[in-house]
């Protein structure tokens, strides 16, 4: 379970960095394998930020 949290934390931190650096001027593309939680983490980011 902690491995999942580490992964989510890394991608979440990268999205925060994108938000601060780009200031909404570029789109964010999240790529990865199927069924690994891409949509879930992006939706969580949208709710929190």
mmCIF file of the N, C-alpha and C atoms, coordinates in Angstrom:
data_MODEL
# 
_entry.id   MODEL 
# 
loop_
_atom_site.group_PDB 
_atom_site.id 
_atom_site.type_symbol 
_atom_site.label_atom_id 
_atom_site.label_alt_id 
_atom_site.label_comp_id 
_atom_site.label_asym_id 
_atom_site.label_entity_id 
_atom_site.label_seq_id 
_atom_site.pdbx_PDB_ins_code 
_atom_site.Cartn_x 
_atom_site.Cartn_y 
_atom_site.Cartn_z 
_atom_site.occupancy 
_atom_site.B_iso_or_equiv 
_atom_site.pdbx_formal_charge 
_atom_site.auth_seq_id 
_atom_site.auth_comp_id 
_atom_site.auth_asym_id 
_atom_site.auth_atom_id 
_atom_site.pdbx_PDB_model_num 
ATOM 1   N N  . UNK A 1 1  ? 0.825   -1.203 0.000   1.00 0.00 ? 1  UNK A N  1 
ATOM 2   C CA . UNK A 1 1  ? 0.000   0.000  0.000   1.00 0.00 ? 1  UNK A CA 1 
ATOM 3   C C  . UNK A 1 1  ? 0.858   1.251  0.000   1.00 0.00 ? 1  UNK A C  1 
ATOM 4   N N  . UNK A 1 2  ? 1.985   1.246  0.681   1.00 0.00 ? 2  UNK A N  1 
ATOM 5   C CA . UNK A 1 2  ? 2.827   2.443  0.742   1.00 0.00 ? 2  UNK A CA 1 
ATOM 6   C C  . UNK A 1 2  ? 3.450   2.757  -0.613  1.00 0.00 ? 2  UNK A C  1 
ATOM 7   N N  . UNK A 1 3  ? 3.695   1.725  -1.451  1.00 0.00 ? 3  UNK A N  1 
ATOM 8   C CA . UNK A 1 3  ? 4.225   1.963  -2.791  1.00 0.00 ? 3  UNK A CA 1 
ATOM 9   C C  . UNK A 1 3  ? 3.266   2.790  -3.620  1.00 0.00 ? 3  UNK A C  1 
ATOM 10  N N  . UNK A 1 4  ? 1.977   2.549  -3.473  1.00 0.00 ? 4  UNK A N  1 
ATOM 11  C CA . UNK A 1 4  ? 0.967   3.309  -4.208  1.00 0.00 ? 4  UNK A CA 1 
ATOM 12  C C  . UNK A 1 4  ? 0.987   4.758  -3.751  1.00 0.00 ? 4  UNK A C  1 
ATOM 13  N N  . UNK A 1 5  ? 1.096   4.981  -2.474  1.00 0.00 ? 5  UNK A N  1 
ATOM 14  C CA . UNK A 1 5  ? 1.127   6.345  -1.956  1.00 0.00 ? 5  UNK A CA 1 
ATOM 15  C C  . UNK A 1 5  ? 2.365   7.092  -2.429  1.00 0.00 ? 5  UNK A C  1 
ATOM 16  N N  . UNK A 1 6  ? 3.485   6.417  -2.499  1.00 0.00 ? 6  UNK A N  1 
ATOM 17  C CA . UNK A 1 6  ? 4.711   7.052  -2.983  1.00 0.00 ? 6  UNK A CA 1 
ATOM 18  C C  . UNK A 1 6  ? 4.535   7.461  -4.434  1.00 0.00 ? 6  UNK A C  1 
ATOM 19  N N  . UNK A 1 7  ? 3.972   6.584  -5.253  1.00 0.00 ? 7  UNK A N  1 
ATOM 20  C CA . UNK A 1 7  ? 3.739   6.907  -6.657  1.00 0.00 ? 7  UNK A CA 1 
ATOM 21  C C  . UNK A 1 7  ? 2.801   8.096  -6.789  1.00 0.00 ? 7  UNK A C  1 
ATOM 22  N N  . UNK A 1 8  ? 1.693   8.058  -6.078  1.00 0.00 ? 8  UNK A N  1 
ATOM 23  C CA . UNK A 1 8  ? 0.728   9.155  -6.149  1.00 0.00 ? 8  UNK A CA 1 
ATOM 24  C C  . UNK A 1 8  ? 1.356   10.456 -5.672  1.00 0.00 ? 8  UNK A C  1 
ATOM 25  N N  . UNK A 1 9  ? 2.173   10.369 -4.659  1.00 0.00 ? 9  UNK A N  1 
ATOM 26  C CA . UNK A 1 9  ? 2.823   11.563 -4.139  1.00 0.00 ? 9  UNK A CA 1 
ATOM 27  C C  . UNK A 1 9  ? 3.781   12.163 -5.177  1.00 0.00 ? 9  UNK A C  1 
ATOM 28  N N  . UNK A 1 10 ? 4.514   11.303 -5.875  1.00 0.00 ? 10 UNK A N  1 
ATOM 29  C CA . UNK A 1 10 ? 5.437   11.783 -6.901  1.00 0.00 ? 10 UNK A CA 1 
ATOM 30  C C  . UNK A 1 10 ? 4.701   12.474 -8.029  1.00 0.00 ? 10 UNK A C  1 
ATOM 31  N N  . UNK A 1 11 ? 3.660   11.838 -8.551  1.00 0.00 ? 11 UNK A N  1 
ATOM 32  C CA . UNK A 1 11 ? 2.931   12.423 -9.669  1.00 0.00 ? 11 UNK A CA 1 
ATOM 33  C C  . UNK A 1 11 ? 2.190   13.669 -9.216  1.00 0.00 ? 11 UNK A C  1 
ATOM 34  N N  . UNK A 1 12 ? 1.668   13.657 -8.006  1.00 0.00 ? 12 UNK A N  1 
ATOM 35  C CA . UNK A 1 12 ? 0.959   14.831 -7.485  1.00 0.00 ? 12 UNK A CA 1 
ATOM 36  C C  . UNK A 1 12 ? 1.926   16.001 -7.358  1.00 0.00 ? 12 UNK A C  1 
ATOM 37  N N  . UNK A 1 13 ? 3.126   15.739 -6.861  1.00 0.00 ? 13 UNK A N  1 
ATOM 38  C CA . UNK A 1 13 ? 4.141   16.792 -6.747  1.00 0.00 ? 13 UNK A CA 1 
ATOM 39  C C  . UNK A 1 13 ? 4.530   17.339 -8.113  1.00 0.00 ? 13 UNK A C  1 
ATOM 40  N N  . UNK A 1 14 ? 4.611   16.466 -9.107  1.00 0.00 ? 14 UNK A N  1 
ATOM 41  C CA . UNK A 1 14 ? 4.934   16.911 -10.471 1.00 0.00 ? 14 UNK A CA 1 
ATOM 42  C C  . UNK A 1 14 ? 3.818   17.794 -11.020 1.00 0.00 ? 14 UNK A C  1 
ATOM 43  N N  . UNK A 1 15 ? 2.570   17.450 -10.712 1.00 0.00 ? 15 UNK A N  1 
ATOM 44  C CA . UNK A 1 15 ? 1.448   18.273 -11.177 1.00 0.00 ? 15 UNK A CA 1 
ATOM 45  C C  . UNK A 1 15 ? 1.438   19.628 -10.484 1.00 0.00 ? 15 UNK A C  1 
ATOM 46  N N  . UNK A 1 16 ? 1.776   19.658 -9.202  1.00 0.00 ? 16 UNK A N  1 
ATOM 47  C CA . UNK A 1 16 ? 1.889   20.945 -8.498  1.00 0.00 ? 16 UNK A CA 1 
ATOM 48  C C  . UNK A 1 16 ? 2.975   21.813 -9.113  1.00 0.00 ? 16 UNK A C  1 
ATOM 49  N N  . UNK A 1 17 ? 4.097   21.203 -9.446  1.00 0.00 ? 17 UNK A N  1 
ATOM 50  C CA . UNK A 1 17 ? 5.195   21.922 -10.081 1.00 0.00 ? 17 UNK A CA 1 
ATOM 51  C C  . UNK A 1 17 ? 4.740   22.486 -11.430 1.00 0.00 ? 17 UNK A C  1 
ATOM 52  N N  . UNK A 1 18 ? 4.031   21.675 -12.211 1.00 0.00 ? 18 UNK A N  1 
ATOM 53  C CA . UNK A 1 18 ? 3.491   22.131 -13.500 1.00 0.00 ? 18 UNK A CA 1 
ATOM 54  C C  . UNK A 1 18 ? 2.573   23.331 -13.298 1.00 0.00 ? 18 UNK A C  1 
ATOM 55  N N  . UNK A 1 19 ? 1.704   23.249 -12.301 1.00 0.00 ? 19 UNK A N  1 
ATOM 56  C CA . UNK A 1 19 ? 0.749   24.330 -12.041 1.00 0.00 ? 19 UNK A CA 1 
ATOM 57  C C  . UNK A 1 19 ? 1.472   25.630 -11.702 1.00 0.00 ? 19 UNK A C  1 
ATOM 58  N N  . UNK A 1 20 ? 2.494   25.545 -10.874 1.00 0.00 ? 20 UNK A N  1 
ATOM 59  C CA . UNK A 1 20 ? 3.223   26.738 -10.451 1.00 0.00 ? 20 UNK A CA 1 
ATOM 60  C C  . UNK A 1 20 ? 4.061   27.325 -11.585 1.00 0.00 ? 20 UNK A C  1 
ATOM 61  N N  . UNK A 1 21 ? 4.699   26.469 -12.376 1.00 0.00 ? 21 UNK A N  1 
ATOM 62  C CA . UNK A 1 21 ? 5.593   26.950 -13.424 1.00 0.00 ? 21 UNK A CA 1 
ATOM 63  C C  . UNK A 1 21 ? 4.848   27.457 -14.651 1.00 0.00 ? 21 UNK A C  1 
ATOM 64  N N  . UNK A 1 22 ? 3.796   26.770 -15.057 1.00 0.00 ? 22 UNK A N  1 
ATOM 65  C CA . UNK A 1 22 ? 3.120   27.088 -16.319 1.00 0.00 ? 22 UNK A CA 1 
ATOM 66  C C  . UNK A 1 22 ? 1.981   28.087 -16.164 1.00 0.00 ? 22 UNK A C  1 
ATOM 67  N N  . UNK A 1 23 ? 1.441   28.211 -14.967 1.00 0.00 ? 23 UNK A N  1 
ATOM 68  C CA . UNK A 1 23 ? 0.386   29.189 -14.683 1.00 0.00 ? 23 UNK A CA 1 
ATOM 69  C C  . UNK A 1 23 ? -0.790  29.083 -15.667 1.00 0.00 ? 23 UNK A C  1 
ATOM 70  N N  . UNK A 1 24 ? -1.153  27.866 -16.036 1.00 0.00 ? 24 UNK A N  1 
ATOM 71  C CA . UNK A 1 24 ? -2.302  27.655 -16.901 1.00 0.00 ? 24 UNK A CA 1 
ATOM 72  C C  . UNK A 1 24 ? -2.078  27.955 -18.367 1.00 0.00 ? 24 UNK A C  1 
ATOM 73  N N  . UNK A 1 25 ? -0.848  28.148 -18.766 1.00 0.00 ? 25 UNK A N  1 
ATOM 74  C CA . UNK A 1 25 ? -0.562  28.503 -20.158 1.00 0.00 ? 25 UNK A CA 1 
ATOM 75  C C  . UNK A 1 25 ? -0.356  27.290 -21.053 1.00 0.00 ? 25 UNK A C  1 
ATOM 76  N N  . UNK A 1 26 ? -0.185  26.132 -20.484 1.00 0.00 ? 26 UNK A N  1 
ATOM 77  C CA . UNK A 1 26 ? -0.019  24.916 -21.272 1.00 0.00 ? 26 UNK A CA 1 
ATOM 78  C C  . UNK A 1 26 ? -0.901  23.813 -20.694 1.00 0.00 ? 26 UNK A C  1 
ATOM 79  N N  . UNK A 1 27 ? -1.164  22.837 -21.513 1.00 0.00 ? 27 UNK A N  1 
ATOM 80  C CA . UNK A 1 27 ? -1.947  21.684 -21.067 1.00 0.00 ? 27 UNK A CA 1 
ATOM 81  C C  . UNK A 1 27 ? -1.020  20.669 -20.397 1.00 0.00 ? 27 UNK A C  1 
ATOM 82  N N  . UNK A 1 28 ? -1.613  19.807 -19.617 1.00 0.00 ? 28 UNK A N  1 
ATOM 83  C CA . UNK A 1 28 ? -0.861  18.743 -18.962 1.00 0.00 ? 28 UNK A CA 1 
ATOM 84  C C  . UNK A 1 28 ? -1.313  17.413 -19.549 1.00 0.00 ? 28 UNK A C  1 
ATOM 85  N N  . UNK A 1 29 ? -0.380  16.630 -20.035 1.00 0.00 ? 29 UNK A N  1 
ATOM 86  C CA . UNK A 1 29 ? -0.672  15.313 -20.583 1.00 0.00 ? 29 UNK A CA 1 
ATOM 87  C C  . UNK A 1 29 ? -0.176  14.261 -19.602 1.00 0.00 ? 29 UNK A C  1 
ATOM 88  N N  . UNK A 1 30 ? -1.091  13.428 -19.143 1.00 0.00 ? 30 UNK A N  1 
ATOM 89  C CA . UNK A 1 30 ? -0.739  12.358 -18.212 1.00 0.00 ? 30 UNK A CA 1 
ATOM 90  C C  . UNK A 1 30 ? -0.815  11.049 -18.988 1.00 0.00 ? 30 UNK A C  1 
ATOM 91  N N  . UNK A 1 31 ? 0.331   10.412 -19.157 1.00 0.00 ? 31 UNK A N  1 
ATOM 92  C CA . UNK A 1 31 ? 0.413   9.166  -19.911 1.00 0.00 ? 31 UNK A CA 1 
ATOM 93  C C  . UNK A 1 31 ? 0.785   8.022  -18.978 1.00 0.00 ? 31 UNK A C  1 
ATOM 94  N N  . UNK A 1 32 ? 0.357   6.830  -19.342 1.00 0.00 ? 32 UNK A N  1 
ATOM 95  C CA . UNK A 1 32 ? 0.735   5.669  -18.555 1.00 0.00 ? 32 UNK A CA 1 
ATOM 96  C C  . UNK A 1 32 ? -0.083  4.456  -18.955 1.00 0.00 ? 32 UNK A C  1 
ATOM 97  N N  . UNK A 1 33 ? 0.219   3.363  -18.318 1.00 0.00 ? 33 UNK A N  1 
ATOM 98  C CA . UNK A 1 33 ? -0.475  2.113  -18.591 1.00 0.00 ? 33 UNK A CA 1 
ATOM 99  C C  . UNK A 1 33 ? -1.950  2.219  -18.196 1.00 0.00 ? 33 UNK A C  1 
ATOM 100 N N  . UNK A 1 34 ? -2.719  1.280  -18.698 1.00 0.00 ? 34 UNK A N  1 
ATOM 101 C CA . UNK A 1 34 ? -4.136  1.249  -18.356 1.00 0.00 ? 34 UNK A CA 1 
ATOM 102 C C  . UNK A 1 34 ? -4.326  0.857  -16.894 1.00 0.00 ? 34 UNK A C  1 
ATOM 103 N N  . UNK A 1 35 ? -5.369  1.428  -16.302 1.00 0.00 ? 35 UNK A N  1 
ATOM 104 C CA . UNK A 1 35 ? -5.832  1.053  -14.968 1.00 0.00 ? 35 UNK A CA 1 
ATOM 105 C C  . UNK A 1 35 ? -4.781  1.210  -13.864 1.00 0.00 ? 35 UNK A C  1 
ATOM 106 N N  . UNK A 1 36 ? -4.034  2.315  -13.921 1.00 0.00 ? 36 UNK A N  1 
ATOM 107 C CA . UNK A 1 36 ? -3.058  2.562  -12.860 1.00 0.00 ? 36 UNK A CA 1 
ATOM 108 C C  . UNK A 1 36 ? -3.450  3.757  -11.990 1.00 0.00 ? 36 UNK A C  1 
ATOM 109 N N  . UNK A 1 37 ? -4.579  4.408  -12.307 1.00 0.00 ? 37 UNK A N  1 
ATOM 110 C CA . UNK A 1 37 ? -5.066  5.490  -11.466 1.00 0.00 ? 37 UNK A CA 1 
ATOM 111 C C  . UNK A 1 37 ? -4.809  6.890  -12.008 1.00 0.00 ? 37 UNK A C  1 
ATOM 112 N N  . UNK A 1 38 ? -4.564  7.025  -13.300 1.00 0.00 ? 38 UNK A N  1 
ATOM 113 C CA . UNK A 1 38 ? -4.298  8.343  -13.887 1.00 0.00 ? 38 UNK A CA 1 
ATOM 114 C C  . UNK A 1 38 ? -5.485  9.280  -13.679 1.00 0.00 ? 38 UNK A C  1 
ATOM 115 N N  . UNK A 1 39 ? -6.658  8.831  -14.041 1.00 0.00 ? 39 UNK A N  1 
ATOM 116 C CA . UNK A 1 39 ? -7.851  9.672  -13.906 1.00 0.00 ? 39 UNK A CA 1 
ATOM 117 C C  . UNK A 1 39 ? -8.119  10.005 -12.446 1.00 0.00 ? 39 UNK A C  1 
ATOM 118 N N  . UNK A 1 40 ? -7.941  9.043  -11.584 1.00 0.00 ? 40 UNK A N  1 
ATOM 119 C CA . UNK A 1 40 ? -8.206  9.246  -10.161 1.00 0.00 ? 40 UNK A CA 1 
ATOM 120 C C  . UNK A 1 40 ? -7.313  10.333 -9.579  1.00 0.00 ? 40 UNK A C  1 
ATOM 121 N N  . UNK A 1 41 ? -6.028  10.278 -9.881  1.00 0.00 ? 41 UNK A N  1 
ATOM 122 C CA . UNK A 1 41 ? -5.115  11.261 -9.313  1.00 0.00 ? 41 UNK A CA 1 
ATOM 123 C C  . UNK A 1 41 ? -5.345  12.643 -9.914  1.00 0.00 ? 41 UNK A C  1 
ATOM 124 N N  . UNK A 1 42 ? -5.704  12.707 -11.193 1.00 0.00 ? 42 UNK A N  1 
ATOM 125 C CA . UNK A 1 42 ? -5.986  13.997 -11.831 1.00 0.00 ? 42 UNK A CA 1 
ATOM 126 C C  . UNK A 1 42 ? -7.264  14.593 -11.249 1.00 0.00 ? 42 UNK A C  1 
ATOM 127 N N  . UNK A 1 43 ? -8.273  13.771 -11.039 1.00 0.00 ? 43 UNK A N  1 
ATOM 128 C CA . UNK A 1 43 ? -9.513  14.265 -10.436 1.00 0.00 ? 43 UNK A CA 1 
ATOM 129 C C  . UNK A 1 43 ? -9.267  14.757 -9.009  1.00 0.00 ? 43 UNK A C  1 
ATOM 130 N N  . UNK A 1 44 ? -8.461  14.047 -8.259  1.00 0.00 ? 44 UNK A N  1 
ATOM 131 C CA . UNK A 1 44 ? -8.122  14.468 -6.898  1.00 0.00 ? 44 UNK A CA 1 
ATOM 132 C C  . UNK A 1 44 ? -7.378  15.803 -6.929  1.00 0.00 ? 44 UNK A C  1 
ATOM 133 N N  . UNK A 1 45 ? -6.441  15.927 -7.864  1.00 0.00 ? 45 UNK A N  1 
ATOM 134 C CA . UNK A 1 45 ? -5.702  17.178 -8.023  1.00 0.00 ? 45 UNK A CA 1 
ATOM 135 C C  . UNK A 1 45 ? -6.646  18.332 -8.348  1.00 0.00 ? 45 UNK A C  1 
ATOM 136 N N  . UNK A 1 46 ? -7.604  18.090 -9.229  1.00 0.00 ? 46 UNK A N  1 
ATOM 137 C CA . UNK A 1 46 ? -8.562  19.131 -9.602  1.00 0.00 ? 46 UNK A CA 1 
ATOM 138 C C  . UNK A 1 46 ? -9.416  19.557 -8.410  1.00 0.00 ? 46 UNK A C  1 
ATOM 139 N N  . UNK A 1 47 ? -9.820  18.606 -7.591  1.00 0.00 ? 47 UNK A N  1 
ATOM 140 C CA . UNK A 1 47 ? -10.614 18.947 -6.396  1.00 0.00 ? 47 UNK A CA 1 
ATOM 141 C C  . UNK A 1 47 ? -9.798  19.726 -5.385  1.00 0.00 ? 47 UNK A C  1 
ATOM 142 N N  . UNK A 1 48 ? -8.560  19.328 -5.170  1.00 0.00 ? 48 UNK A N  1 
ATOM 143 C CA . UNK A 1 48 ? -7.729  19.943 -4.131  1.00 0.00 ? 48 UNK A CA 1 
ATOM 144 C C  . UNK A 1 48 ? -7.155  21.295 -4.537  1.00 0.00 ? 48 UNK A C  1 
ATOM 145 N N  . UNK A 1 49 ? -6.789  21.417 -5.792  1.00 0.00 ? 49 UNK A N  1 
ATOM 146 C CA . UNK A 1 49 ? -6.074  22.611 -6.244  1.00 0.00 ? 49 UNK A CA 1 
ATOM 147 C C  . UNK A 1 49 ? -6.992  23.521 -7.022  1.00 0.00 ? 49 UNK A C  1 
# 
